[in-house]
Amino acid sequence: MDLFTIADIIGICAFALAGFLVGVRKELDILGICIAAFLTALGGGIIRDTIVQTTPFAFREIYPFICIVSVIVLAIALKVHQRQNLDQNRLFIVADSIGLVAFSITGTLIALENNLNIFGVIFLAFLTATGGGIVRDALVNEIPFVLNADFYGSVAIITAMLILLADMLGVLDHTAIFIIGTLCLALRLFAYFRGWQLPKLIKGAADSEKT
């Protein structure tokens, strides 16, 4: 099994669980929960493959479907949906963070394979990692997580830049990607639990200071 497939499976399973939890939190029915899980897990990859003008990977391979269905069945069997809100929130953050980093890796690898420039690599990694979540949040009438979350999309950009740097230095291999993925996942979780946020421009802040 190659590195892309491993990262893709990890990302699909993690994002499927994140989508499942969002569906439960929004009190969707079982079909709605399944749609949320599928959109979260596959949305970014479909956007990525469309950009590089290839048939979406999820439509060519069967394992994405199997992974998502397995996650949903397992989550229901373990009664994940019956957990208290705090535990559910933490589980969502961990699952979403794993998916974020895993799909940042797959997006970067596809971009490098297609010989995209630096902007293209970062952009494709960002879209792969966040596209599914954006579609999911829009569907459930929420501001997309990436637009207002604490240090979220930045992790996708950092992951892409580190992998791109490793490729330019000629040291990109399984070990390097594993180390980069682990570090970026730790960064995302540390940033979340420490409450790190990017600066926000608040309308009227300057006026209030004058008065």
Order of alpha helices (4+ residues) and beta strands (2+ residues): alpha-alpha-alpha-alpha-alpha-alpha-alpha-alpha-alpha-alpha
